[in-house]
Amino acid sequence: MSGSPKGNVEHFLQVEIPEEWKARIPEDKLTALEGVLREDPRPAYQKDPERIYGMPFAGMDVHFQVKNGILTVCEITGYKKSDRI
């Protein structure tokens, strides 16, 4: 037996990063960020197309929405570490 189990189909998102946000990403990090985003970093139980999600990446907070299989970066800010454990 080889390959993926039945029903385990890989699904990748189309990633759109507007130029204004792309300009804030170090060139050597852009490909890695696009790779992480295309694998859909949202929690599995949350698929709200109106929600803005966020994740830390390479010292930045990356905010995005996912609608109809397209992940669009909405904002990139400096990473702020939370005091929560």
CYANA upper distance limits for C-alpha pairs under 8 A (distance plus 0.5 A):
  4 SER  CA      8 ASN  CA      6.69
  4 SER  CA      9 VAL  CA      8.32
 11 HIS  CA     39 GLU  CA      7.88
 12 PHE  CA     38 ARG  CA      5.70
 12 PHE  CA     39 GLU  CA      5.80
 12 PHE  CA     40 ASP  CA      7.48
 13 LEU  CA     37 LEU  CA      8.00
 13 LEU  CA     38 ARG  CA      5.07
 13 LEU  CA     39 GLU  CA      6.94
 13 LEU  CA     40 ASP  CA      6.95
 13 LEU  CA     69 GLY  CA      5.80
 13 LEU  CA     70 ILE  CA      6.13
 13 LEU  CA     71 LEU  CA      6.78
 14 GLN  CA     38 ARG  CA      6.65
 14 GLN  CA     69 GLY  CA      6.83
 14 GLN  CA     70 ILE  CA      5.23
 14 GLN  CA     71 LEU  CA      6.50
 15 VAL  CA     34 GLU  CA      7.14
 15 VAL  CA     37 LEU  CA      7.26
 15 VAL  CA     38 ARG  CA      6.44
 15 VAL  CA     70 ILE  CA      6.45
 15 VAL  CA     71 LEU  CA      5.37
 15 VAL  CA     72 THR  CA      6.56
 15 VAL  CA     73 VAL  CA      8.42
 16 GLU  CA     70 ILE  CA      7.69
 16 GLU  CA     71 LEU  CA      6.60
 16 GLU  CA     72 THR  CA      5.26
 16 GLU  CA     73 VAL  CA      6.93
 17 ILE  CA     21 TRP  CA      6.92
 17 ILE  CA     22 LYS  CA      6.41
 17 ILE  CA     72 THR  CA      6.49
 17 ILE  CA     73 VAL  CA      5.67
 17 ILE  CA     74 CYS  CA      8.46
 18 PRO  CA     22 LYS  CA      6.60
 18 PRO  CA     72 THR  CA      8.40
 18 PRO  CA     73 VAL  CA      7.51
 19 GLU  CA     23 ALA  CA      6.49
 20 GLU  CA     24 ARG  CA      7.83
 21 TRP  CA     25 ILE  CA      7.59
 21 TRP  CA     73 VAL  CA      7.98
 21 TRP  CA     74 CYS  CA      8.34
 21 TRP  CA     75 GLU  CA      6.98
 21 TRP  CA     76 ILE  CA      6.67
 22 LYS  CA     30 LEU  CA      8.23
 24 ARG  CA     76 ILE  CA      7.83
 25 ILE  CA     29 LYS  CA      7.07
 25 ILE  CA     30 LEU  CA      6.61
 26 PRO  CA     30 LEU  CA      6.98
 29 LYS  CA     33 LEU  CA      6.67
 29 LYS  CA     58 ALA  CA      8.08
 30 LEU  CA     34 GLU  CA      6.69
 31 THR  CA     35 GLY  CA      6.70
 32 ALA  CA     36 VAL  CA      6.81
 33 LEU  CA     37 LEU  CA      6.63
 33 LEU  CA     57 PHE  CA      7.90
 34 GLU  CA     38 ARG  CA      6.55
 35 GLY  CA     39 GLU  CA      7.18
 36 VAL  CA     40 ASP  CA      7.74
 36 VAL  CA     41 PRO  CA      7.48
 37 LEU  CA     41 PRO  CA      6.59
 37 LEU  CA     71 LEU  CA      7.89
 38 ARG  CA     71 LEU  CA      8.01
 42 ARG  CA     46 GLN  CA      7.18
 42 ARG  CA     47 LYS  CA      8.04
 42 ARG  CA     53 TYR  CA      7.55
 43 PRO  CA     47 LYS  CA      8.46
 47 LYS  CA     66 VAL  CA      8.48
 48 ASP  CA     66 VAL  CA      8.48
 49 PRO  CA     65 GLN  CA      7.13
 49 PRO  CA     66 VAL  CA      6.08
 49 PRO  CA     67 LYS  CA      5.58
 49 PRO  CA     68 ASN  CA      8.49
 50 GLU  CA     65 GLN  CA      7.51
 50 GLU  CA     66 VAL  CA      8.41
 50 GLU  CA     67 LYS  CA      8.36
 51 ARG  CA     65 GLN  CA      6.84
 52 ILE  CA     63 HIS  CA      6.89
 52 ILE  CA     64 PHE  CA      5.97
 52 ILE  CA     65 GLN  CA      5.50
 53 TYR  CA     63 HIS  CA      5.98
 53 TYR  CA     64 PHE  CA      5.81
 53 TYR  CA     65 GLN  CA      6.71
 54 GLY  CA     61 ASP  CA      6.99
 54 GLY  CA     62 VAL  CA      5.90
 54 GLY  CA     63 HIS  CA      4.71
 54 GLY  CA     64 PHE  CA      6.78
 55 MET  CA     61 ASP  CA      6.11
 55 MET  CA     62 VAL  CA      5.86
 55 MET  CA     63 HIS  CA      7.14
 56 PRO  CA     60 MET  CA      6.11
 56 PRO  CA     61 ASP  CA      5.00
 56 PRO  CA     62 VAL  CA      6.62
 56 PRO  CA     79 TYR  CA      7.00
 57 PHE  CA     61 ASP  CA      6.70
 57 PHE  CA     62 VAL  CA      7.28
 59 GLY  CA     78 GLY  CA      7.01
 59 GLY  CA     79 TYR  CA      5.73
 60 MET  CA     76 ILE  CA      7.03
 60 MET  CA     77 THR  CA      6.17
 60 MET  CA     78 GLY  CA      5.14
 60 MET  CA     79 TYR  CA      4.87
 61 ASP  CA     76 ILE  CA      6.08
 61 ASP  CA     77 THR  CA      5.67
 61 ASP  CA     78 GLY  CA      6.36
 61 ASP  CA     79 TYR  CA      5.40
 61 ASP  CA     80 LYS  CA      8.15
 62 VAL  CA     73 VAL  CA      7.57
 62 VAL  CA     74 CYS  CA      8.43
 62 VAL  CA     75 GLU  CA      6.68
 62 VAL  CA     76 ILE  CA      5.22
 62 VAL  CA     77 THR  CA      7.28
 63 HIS  CA     73 VAL  CA      6.34
 63 HIS  CA     74 CYS  CA      6.04
 63 HIS  CA     75 GLU  CA      5.60
 63 HIS  CA     76 ILE  CA      6.66
 64 PHE  CA     71 LEU  CA      7.09
 64 PHE  CA     72 THR  CA      5.94
 64 PHE  CA     73 VAL  CA      4.72
 64 PHE  CA     74 CYS  CA      5.52
 64 PHE  CA     75 GLU  CA      7.47
 65 GLN  CA     71 LEU  CA      6.16
 65 GLN  CA     72 THR  CA      5.96
 65 GLN  CA     73 VAL  CA      7.14
 65 GLN  CA     74 CYS  CA      7.54
 66 VAL  CA     70 ILE  CA      5.97
 66 VAL  CA     71 LEU  CA      4.83
 66 VAL  CA     72 THR  CA      6.85
 67 LYS  CA     71 LEU  CA      7.14
